[in-house]
């Protein structure tokens, strides 16, 4: 598979602050990659180094097989879509979309024709003569994407482009961006702090923390097989529950540090007496069930969304149920399959199986 963007040992220092620590990443042509992580993890800094807006302190950047480490932004053949839209307020939608084409030497007629073609793709045909101030947030974001697409770059870079939109429009726009990506066969790198955006939009997710890549892979691979407790807690909504525990004498069960010391069986084997952190996803705690791998928990709170019920126990465990639960629920019994019990090292957080 042809690599469109290759990052090798990327380092970035701001004085004494080490922002990026040896980042290695290969992005195949046509892939949609999401960089995700908490604020300050380095994801936007990494995107800006790809764009050339930040110089790197060490390493190498290649785009379409060309070393661009020392090449300025205008020579990298990339297009960037910002959170703030960054539109020219004095230009119409058409003017914003044709500006870069005119700078490249296209005639006015050629630029207008290209802008009309992209406006059709992005649903902006009826808005070409409007100014940014006359557009909604979603329309402005479409213009920003259209301006990027019209250049036909080697890669598209998105820096939290939906952060300024309301929740309903974010859901709509993330679907629109992904459909555009599929239609264009583009290579896209998308920065977000929202793991739902990353999971639903990307072919490949890169989870970052404190300037390093904690794990990367297909969205469901990270969900099913997190490399450590940080990734397990970051990927998935609601977040995974974590409970201290200790492996039993049979090496295939773990006693949880909860009232009554309930015991769960897990897939695989661990040393008897080993202290572990047990990870339980809220959606894997199924209401009902009896016998092995069942927990009976006192209920502190029930939150209903219509499509789901979120039950919070007195022990702060979260249970996500698709069925509606009755009012005045005093306790609940849940069951979890042994293969869905995650174990992590209590100190390092590394996944133990």
N, C-alpha and C positions, 0 to 999 in steps of 0.2 A: 504493500500500500504506500502510495506516494505521500511523503510528509510535506505538508504545506508550511508549518511553523515548527522549528526545532529550537528549544531552549536548553543550553548546556551549562550547568554549573553557575547559574545566575546569582550574583551577589550584589547587594545594595546596602551601602552604609550612609547614614546621615550623621556625620560627625562620629560620636561614640555609639550611636544607635544602629544596631544591625537589623535592617528591615527585611532583607531577603537572604536566605542562608542555603546557597547551593541548590537552587531549583533546577530540576531536569524535567522536561516535558516535551513529548512529541505529539503534534496535532496533525492527523492525516487530512488530506484534501477532502473537502466536503463534509467534515465532521462538525458537530455543534458541541462545544466544550464549555462547561460552566465552572467558573472559579468561585467557590463558596467558602464562607467562614465568618466568624464574628468580626465586629469592627476592630480595625487595627491589626488584622492577621497578615496583611501584605498583599491581598488580592488585587486591589486597585493599583498599588505600586507596580505589581507584576505586569498588569495590563498596560500601564503607561510606559514601562520599559520596552514592551513589544512595539508600541506605537512610536517610540523614540522621544517621548515627552520627558522621560527620565533617563539620564545616562547611568549605565551600570558600573559597579565597582569591580566586577570580575565576571568572566564567563563569555558566552558567545550566543548570538541570536541569528538564526537563518530564517528567511521567508522565501518560499518557492525556490529553495536550493541555493539562494544567494546570501552571503554573509552581509548582514546589515548592521552589525554591532556599532559601527562608527558612522552609519548613514543617517542623515537628518530625517525628521518625520516625512517631509514632502517627497523623499526619494524611496520610501519603503513600500509604496503601493498598497496602503491600507486605508480603510475608512473607519472613523470612530463616531459612535452615537453616544452622546452624553446624557446624564441625568437631567441637566438643565436645558436640553434641546439645542442651545447655542445657535439659534437662527438669527439671521440678519433682520432686525426689525423694520428697516427701511425698504426691504425688498419683498415682493410678492412671493407666493409659494413657487411660482414658476421661476422667479428671479433667484430664489435660494437654491433651487435645483439645478439651474443652468450656470450658476456663477463659476463653479470649479471647471465646468466644461469649456467655458469661454477662456478661462486662464490657460487651459491646455491647447488653445488654438482653434477649437471648433467654431465654425461660422454660427451666426445667430440662428439661422434656419435649422442647421444640424442640431444645435443644442436644444432648441424648442421641440424638435421632433423627438429627440431622446427623452426629454422631460415629459412629454405627452405620453410616451410609451410606458415610462415608469409610473406616472400618475395613474394610468389605467390599472397597473398591477397593484398599486397601494391604495386604490380607492380615492384618489385625490383629484380626479378629472374635473369635478365641479367646483374645485376650490383653487384652481391655479392662479386666479387673479386676486385672491384675498391676501391680506397681510397677516403676519403672526398674531397681532393683537385681536384679530377677528376670528381666531380659531380656538377650539377647546383644547384641553391638555392632550387628549388622545389624538386629535388632529395634528397638533404640533409635533407629537412624537412620530406620527406617520410621515410628516414632512422631513423630519430629521433622518428617518430611515430611507425615504425616497432620495434625499440628497446624497446619502451614502451609496445607495444602490446604483444611482445614475452613473457613478464613476467606474463601475465594474472592477472593483479592486481585487487584489489577491486574497484579502481577508477582511472580515468585518469585526470590529471590536466594540462591545457594548459595555458601558460603565454604569451599572444600576439604572437602566433607562426608564424603569417603571416606578421608581420610588416616589415620584411626585403625583402619581395617579391614585384615585380612590380604589378601594378593594375590588369592586365589581369590574371597573375598567382595567385593572391590572390583570384579572383573569382573562378578560377578552383579548387584551393586547398581547399577552404571552402566547396565546393560540395563534394570533395573527403573525407574530414574529416567527414562530416555528413553521407556519405554513409558507411564509415567504422564503425561509431558509430552504425548505424542501423544494420549492418551485425553482429557486435560483441555483440549487446545487452548490451553495456557498460554503466557505469555511468561516465559522463564527466562534469567537471567544466572548463569553458573556459573564460579567461579574455581578454577583448578587449576594446579599446576606440572607436571602430568603431561600431556605432549603427546599420549599415546595416548588418554587420557580425552577431551581436546579433539577429536581427530580422529574418534573413534568416536561421540561423543554429539552434537556441535554441528552446526547448520545453517551457522553463521557463526563463524569463529575470529578473535580479535583477539590478535595477538602483541605483547607489550609488553617494553620494556627501558628502564631508567633513567627512568621517568616519561613515556615517549612511546610512541605506537603505531608499531611498525616496519612492520607490514602487517596488513591485515584482508581477509577474503574467505572463500569456501567452502573447506572443508578440503583438497580435492584441488587447488584453484587455488593454495593456498600450497605444497603439496607439489610440484606440477608447475612452477610459475613463481614461485619465491621472489624477493622484491624485492632481497634482499641476502644476504650470506654468513651473517649472524646467523640470519635466518629459515631459510635452507637447512640450517644446522647444528642448529637447534632442532627443526624439524619433520621427522619421519621417524625410524624406529628399526630398526636401528642408525643412528647419526648419519652424515651425509654425510662422505666422505673429501675432504680438501683437499690439493692438490699445487701447488707453484709451477710456472709454465710460461712459455713465450714463443711468440708467434704466428710461424708460418713465413712464407716469402716468398710463398707462394700465397694468404695471407690467410684460409685455411680449414682450417689445421691448427695444432696446438700441440705443441711439444716439451716433455715433462714433465721436471722436475728429479728424475729417478730414475736408478738405475744403467742404463746403456745408452741414456739419453735417448730413451725410446720416444716415438713420434709418434701423436697421435690427430687424426682429422678431426672438425670440429664443424659444426653447421648455422649458416648465416649467414656474415658476413665481419667481420674485424677488421683493423686496420692491421698491416702486417708489422713484426715486431720488438717488438711491444707486450708488456710483462710483464703476466701475468694470474695469477689463482689459479683452478685448475681444480677443479671439484666433481664427484665421482663417487659416486653412491649405491651402497652395498654390494649392494643387491638388483638393480641394473642391470649389475653385473659378472657376466656369464654364463660359466659354466665351458665350456671348449672354444673352438672357433673358431680360425681362422687368417687370415693376410693382414692387411688394414687394420683398424685400431682394435682390435688384440689386444695384450695385455700378458702377458709371462711373468714371474711373481713367485716368489721363494723363500718357502717356507712356514715360519713360526715357530711357529704354534700352530693347532690345530683344536679348536673347541668344538662339541659336539653337543647339541642339545636334543630330538632325536627327530624333530621335524617339520622341522628345518632344521640346516644345518651352517654355523658361522661360522669362516671361515678368515682368520687374521691373518698378513700377510706380514712379512718382515724390514723392510720399509719402513713398517710400521704401517698399511698399507691393510687395510681390513676388506672381506671378500667374504661376502655372504649367499647361500647356495645351498640350494635346496629338496631336492636329492638328498643322499644320504649319501656321504661321501668315504672313501677307503681309509686305513687306518693307515699311518704312515710316509711320508706324502706329502712329497716333497722340494721340488717346485715345482708351480705351477699356471699354466695359460694361461687367460686370461679375455678376453671380447669385450664391447665396449660400443657401442651404436648411436650414430651421430653426433648425433642429436637429443636424446640423453640426457646429453651432455657440457655441463655448466654452466660459465660463465665469470664471474669476479668481478674487480672492480678490486682490485689487491693492497694498496692503502692504505685506500680508503674502504669496500671490501667491497660496493659497489653492483653489482648484476647487470648484465652488459654486453650481454645479449641476452635 
